[in-house]
């Protein structure tokens, strides 16, 4: 049975209703599962690193934050080739490969957490392999963007991303449970190796599902030169900067939150770290939905304002050593990262569709059809590239916290830097995507005043 689909036109409503939406939903389901496991593997070290000292690993606080951060850096770098892999090899084929590769970091974690004499440099290399899980997001989002019509991309991409993002909360919720398996019998140590072992059966299911139930789209094929051409667009880089502020914040805070809680509020023993990633993930499709209804630029602009205010709240309660206020504000910050993830990703297809259709205006139906095809290709490439650049937050935020704590004894300096970045994002969003709308609405008032 061939898993290549030669003719695919989701913008044709008759085709979409008759068969397109069913094929798209099937691929979306298995894409979500594979991406969910990828995120879980990517963020395994967020819950592993804080527990290493109990097993005799003599690493400093800054080194522990580095173990949390390194998978973020590798994951960001892996997203570049993963983005280009979908048009080169096919979405189904690459899902099979990328899911299979997750076996390596899971097994390596399980082996080396049982060796307290492991030097830090070697453990950092082991942690770096978890970055393979971070690459899955770029290929998954690029693949799913080809399956859905533009008017449904916001929700579809939001669900795909949210299903993957929830993998962060899954590993942070399940890890404390599975490390106790076997501990009662030996009563000697927590079994951190179980954090790696528990994903192996799910990886097998994801590979099986991709083999038998996913498809490749011939219309998604393009060469490297066509894909990398989007790097010449100014909009590609603007959206990448904004995506660092949204997704970069989500993955960076998710990675650092367990260790941040442990260092700043050591008296809190409850497993609460998973809450941030959970609510941030749930919020993501709502960001896409609101962007579909209200406009991506409007939602993104006000969301950045909310992110800045939430960060100010975190700083205030951190200085007051008020755990309830700190947790409330940080969870609010997680919600805004999720909403912003959805709204910024929704902006990308709209921007590139508008640009291509503007170029095709007045040249006839065939030119417009070709413009839509190119817009889908451009959008997929930009989704992957911006997600790669945005994922750098998964490295810089934990490293920022570690450096801040080492230099000043607390994370306030790092949070102040993140706040400044959100202010820059507010200005960029207004200048490039809201200013014209604002001036259009203001023009009648100015005319009346001049009269």
C-alpha positions in Angstrom: 0.0 0.0 0.0 1.4 3.4 -1.0 1.3 6.1 1.6 1.9 8.9 -0.8 -1.1 11.1 -1.7 -0.6 12.7 -5.1 -3.5 15.1 -5.2 -4.2 17.2 -2.2 -6.2 20.5 -2.3 -7.7 21.3 1.2 -8.9 24.7 -0.1 -11.4 22.9 -2.3 -14.4 22.7 0.0 -16.0 19.7 -1.8 -12.8 17.7 -1.6 -12.3 18.7 2.1 -15.7 17.7 3.2 -15.8 14.5 1.2 -12.4 13.0 2.2 -9.8 15.6 3.0 -10.8 16.3 6.6 -10.8 12.6 7.6 -7.3 12.0 6.2 -6.1 15.2 7.9 -7.6 14.3 11.3 -6.0 10.8 11.1 -2.6 12.3 10.4 -3.1 14.9 13.1 -3.9 12.3 15.8 -0.7 10.3 15.2 1.4 13.4 14.8 0.2 14.6 18.2 1.2 11.3 19.8 4.7 11.3 18.3 5.2 14.9 19.2 3.9 14.4 22.7 6.5 11.7 23.3 9.2 13.9 21.7 8.5 16.7 24.1 8.5 14.3 27.0 11.9 13.0 26.1 13.2 16.5 25.4 12.2 17.7 28.9 13.2 14.5 30.8 16.2 16.3 32.4 14.0 19.1 33.9 12.8 16.5 36.5 16.0 14.4 36.5 18.6 17.1 37.2 17.0 18.3 40.5 17.1 14.8 41.9 20.7 13.9 41.0 22.3 15.3 44.3 20.2 12.8 46.3 22.0 10.0 44.4 25.5 11.3 45.1 26.1 13.4 42.0 28.4 16.3 43.1 27.2 18.9 40.7 26.7 22.6 41.5 23.4 24.5 41.1 24.7 26.2 38.0 25.7 22.8 36.5 22.3 21.4 37.3 20.7 24.3 35.4 23.1 23.6 32.5 21.9 19.9 32.4 18.4 21.3 32.1 19.4 23.8 29.4 21.6 21.8 27.1 18.7 19.7 25.6 17.0 23.0 24.8 20.0 24.2 22.7 20.4 20.9 20.9 16.6 20.7 20.3 16.6 24.2 18.8 19.5 23.3 16.4 17.8 20.0 15.4 14.7 21.8 14.3 16.5 23.3 11.3 17.2 19.9 9.6 13.9 18.5 10.9 12.0 21.3 9.2 13.6 20.5 5.8 13.1 16.8 6.2 9.3 16.8 5.7 9.4 18.1 2.1 12.4 16.0 1.4 11.4 12.6 2.8 7.6 13.0 3.5 5.8 13.6 6.7 5.0 10.0 7.5 8.4 8.8 6.7 10.1 11.4 8.8 7.8 10.7 11.7 8.9 7.1 11.7 12.5 8.1 11.7 12.3 10.9 14.3 10.2 8.8 16.7 12.6 5.9 16.5 15.5 8.1 17.3 14.0 8.9 20.7 15.0 5.4 22.0 18.7 6.6 22.3 18.2 9.5 24.8 15.8 7.5 26.8 18.2 4.6 27.2 21.2 6.8 27.8 19.4 8.6 30.7 18.4 5.2 32.2 22.1 4.0 32.1 24.0 7.1 33.4 21.7 8.2 36.2 22.8 5.0 37.9 26.5 6.1 37.9 27.2 8.9 40.4 30.8 9.0 39.4 29.9 10.2 35.9 31.9 13.4 35.2 29.8 16.5 34.4 31.0 16.8 30.8 29.9 13.3 30.0 26.5 13.8 31.7 26.1 17.0 29.8 26.6 15.0 26.5 24.0 12.5 27.6 21.5 15.2 28.4 22.2 16.8 25.0 20.9 13.8 23.2 17.4 14.5 24.6 17.5 17.5 22.2 16.4 15.0 19.5 12.9 15.1 21.0 12.9 18.9 20.5 13.4 18.5 16.8 10.1 16.6 16.4 8.0 19.8 16.9 9.3 21.5 13.8 8.8 18.6 11.4 5.4 17.8 13.0 4.1 21.4 12.6 5.5 21.8 9.1 3.8 18.5 8.1 0.4 19.2 9.6 0.3 22.7 8.1 0.1 21.1 4.6 -2.9 19.0 5.5 -5.3 21.8 6.5 -6.9 24.7 4.7 -5.8 28.2 5.8 -9.1 29.0 7.6 -8.6 25.9 9.8 -4.9 26.1 10.4 -5.1 28.0 13.6 -7.0 25.4 15.6 -5.3 22.4 13.9 -1.8 23.8 14.6 -2.8 24.8 18.0 -4.1 21.2 18.8 -1.0 19.7 17.3 1.3 21.9 19.3 -0.7 21.6 22.5 -0.7 17.8 22.3 3.1 18.0 22.0 3.5 20.6 24.7 1.5 18.6 27.2 4.3 16.0 27.0 6.3 18.4 29.3 3.7 18.2 32.0 3.4 14.4 31.4 7.0 13.8 32.2 6.9 16.2 35.2 3.8 14.6 36.6 4.7 10.9 36.0 8.4 11.1 36.9 7.9 11.4 40.7 5.5 8.4 40.5 7.7 6.0 38.4 11.0 6.7 40.3 9.4 5.1 43.3 8.8 1.8 41.5 11.2 -0.6 43.0 12.3 1.7 45.7 10.2 0.0 48.3 12.0 -3.3 47.8 15.5 -1.8 47.8 14.7 1.2 50.1 18.0 2.7 49.0 17.4 5.3 46.3 14.9 6.8 43.9 15.0 4.9 40.6 15.7 7.7 38.2 16.4 5.3 35.4 12.6 4.7 35.2 12.2 8.2 33.8 13.9 6.9 30.7 12.4 3.4 30.6 8.8 4.5 30.8 8.8 6.1 27.3 10.0 3.0 25.4 6.6 1.3 25.0 5.0 4.6 23.9 7.8 5.2 21.4 7.0 1.8 19.9 3.3 2.7 19.6 4.1 6.0 17.9 6.4 4.3 15.4 3.7 1.7 14.7 1.0 4.3 14.2 3.1 6.4 11.8 3.9 3.3 9.7 0.4 2.2 9.3 -1.8 5.3 9.6 0.1 8.4 8.4 0.6 9.7 4.9 3.1 11.6 2.8 1.9 14.5 0.5 3.4 14.9 -2.9 2.3 18.5 -2.9 4.5 19.2 0.1 7.6 18.3 -1.8 10.1 21.1 -2.4 13.9 21.4 -2.7 16.2 23.0 -0.1 16.7 26.2 -2.1 12.9 26.8 -2.2 12.6 26.3 1.5 15.6 28.4 2.6 14.4 31.2 0.4 12.0 32.3 3.2 15.1 33.4 5.1 15.2 36.4 2.8 11.9 37.6 4.1 12.0 40.2 6.8 8.7 38.8 8.2 10.4 35.4 8.9 12.9 37.1 11.3 10.3 39.3 13.0 8.1 36.4 13.7 11.0 34.3 14.9 11.9 37.1 17.4 8.3 37.1 18.6 8.2 33.3 18.8 11.3 33.3 21.1 9.2 35.4 23.5 6.2 33.0 23.4 7.4 29.4 22.8 10.9 30.1 24.0 9.4 31.3 27.3 7.2 28.2 27.5 9.9 25.6 27.0 12.5 27.6 28.9 10.2 28.1 31.9 9.0 24.5 31.7 12.6 23.2 31.8 13.7 25.5 34.6 10.6 25.5 36.8 11.2 22.3 38.8 14.7 23.4 39.7 13.7 27.0 40.3 11.0 25.9 42.8 13.5 23.7 44.6 16.2 26.5 44.9 13.8 29.4 45.8 11.2 27.6 47.9 13.0 24.4 49.3 10.3 24.0 52.0 7.7 23.1 49.3 7.8 19.4 48.8 4.6 18.9 46.7 5.0 18.0 43.1 3.7 21.3 41.5 6.1 21.9 38.7 3.9 20.1 36.1 1.1 22.6 36.5 2.9 25.3 34.6 3.5 23.2 31.5 0.0 21.8 31.7 -1.9 25.0 31.7 0.5 26.6 29.1 -0.2 23.6 26.8 -4.0 23.8 27.3 -3.9 27.5 26.6 -2.1 27.1 23.2 -5.1 26.0 21.1 -7.2 28.8 22.6 -4.5 31.2 21.4 -4.9 29.9 17.9 -8.7 30.0 18.2 -8.8 33.6 19.4 -6.4 34.5 16.6 -8.8 32.9 14.1 -11.7 35.0 15.5 -10.0 38.3 16.5 -6.8 38.4 14.4 -3.4 37.1 15.3 -1.7 40.5 15.6 -4.3 41.8 18.1 -4.2 38.7 20.3 -0.4 38.6 20.2 0.0 42.3 21.1 -2.2 42.2 24.2 -0.8 38.8 25.2 2.7 40.4 25.3 1.3 43.1 27.5 -0.1 40.4 29.8 3.3 38.6 29.8 5.1 41.7 31.0 2.6 42.3 33.8 2.8 38.6 34.9 6.6 38.8 35.0 6.4 42.0 37.2 4.1 40.0 39.5 6.6 37.1 39.7 9.4 39.5 40.6 7.2 41.2 43.3 6.2 38.0 45.0 9.7 36.5 44.7 11.1 39.5 46.5 8.4 39.1 49.2 9.2 35.3 49.4 5.4 34.8 49.0 5.1 31.3 47.5 1.3 31.5 46.8 1.7 34.8 45.0 4.8 33.6 43.2 3.1 30.4 42.0 -0.1 32.2 40.9 1.9 34.8 38.9 4.1 32.2 37.3 1.1 30.1 36.3 -0.4 33.2 34.8 2.8 33.7 32.9 2.6 30.1 31.6 -1.0 30.8 30.4 0.2 33.7 28.4 3.1 31.7 26.9 0.5 29.2 25.6 -1.8 31.8 24.2 1.0 33.6 22.5 2.3 30.3 21.0 -1.0 29.8 19.3 -1.5 33.4 18.2 2.0 33.9 16.8 1.9 30.6 14.8 -1.5 31.6 13.4 -0.1 34.9 12.1 2.5 33.1 9.9 0.2 31.5 7.4 -1.9 34.7 7.1 1.2 36.9 6.5 2.6 34.7 3.7 -0.8 34.0 2.1 -1.4 37.7 2.0 2.0 38.4 0.5 1.6 35.7 -2.2 -1.9 36.7 -3.1 -0.9 40.3 -3.4 1.7 39.3 -5.9 -0.8 37.2 -7.9 -3.6 39.8 -7.9 -5.0 40.5 -11.4 -3.1 37.6 -13.0 -6.0 35.1 -13.1 -7.3 32.0 -11.2 -4.3 29.8 -12.2 -1.9 32.4 -10.7 -3.9 32.6 -7.5 -4.0 28.8 -7.2 -0.2 28.7 -7.7 0.2 31.5 -5.2 -1.8 29.5 -2.5 0.5 26.5 -3.1 3.6 28.6 -2.7 2.1 30.2 0.4 1.5 26.8 2.0 5.1 25.9 1.3 6.4 29.2 2.6 4.3 28.9 5.7 5.5 25.4 6.5 9.2 26.5 6.1 8.7 29.6 8.3 6.8 27.6 10.9 9.8 25.2 11.2 12.5 27.9 11.1 10.7 30.2 13.6 10.1 27.2 15.9 13.8 26.4 15.8 14.8 29.9 16.6 12.1 30.2 19.3 13.3 27.0 20.9 16.5 28.7 21.9 14.6 30.0 24.9 14.8 26.4 26.2 18.5 27.0 26.6 18.9 30.7 27.4 16.2 30.8 30.1 17.6 28.0 32.3 21.1 29.2 31.7 20.0 32.7 32.6 18.5 31.5 35.9 21.6 29.5 36.7 24.0 32.5 35.9 21.7 34.9 37.9 21.6 32.7 41.0 25.4 32.2 40.8 26.1 35.9 40.5 23.5 37.4 42.8 22.0 34.6 44.8 18.6 34.8 43.1 16.8 34.7 39.7 15.6 38.3 39.8 18.3 39.6 37.3 17.3 36.9 34.8 13.6 37.7 35.1 14.3 41.4 34.6 16.1 40.5 31.3 13.1 38.4 30.2 10.8 41.3 31.1 12.8 43.7 28.8 12.5 41.2 26.0 8.7 41.2 26.4 8.7 45.0 26.2 10.7 44.8 22.9 8.2 42.2 21.6 5.3 44.6 22.4 7.0 47.3 20.4 7.8 45.1 17.4 4.2 43.7 17.3 2.7 47.1 17.4 5.1 48.6 14.8 4.9 45.9 12.2 1.4 44.5 12.7 -0.8 46.8 14.7 0.4 50.3 13.8 -1.4 50.5 10.4 -4.6 49.2 12.0 -4.3 51.8 14.8 -3.6 54.7 12.4 -6.6 53.6 10.1 -8.9 53.8 13.1 -7.4 57.1 14.3 -7.7 58.8 10.9 -11.4 59.7 11.1 -10.8 61.2 14.6 -7.9 63.2 13.2 -10.0 64.4 10.3 -12.7 65.5 12.7 -10.2 67.3 14.8 -8.7 69.1 11.8 -12.2 70.2 10.6 
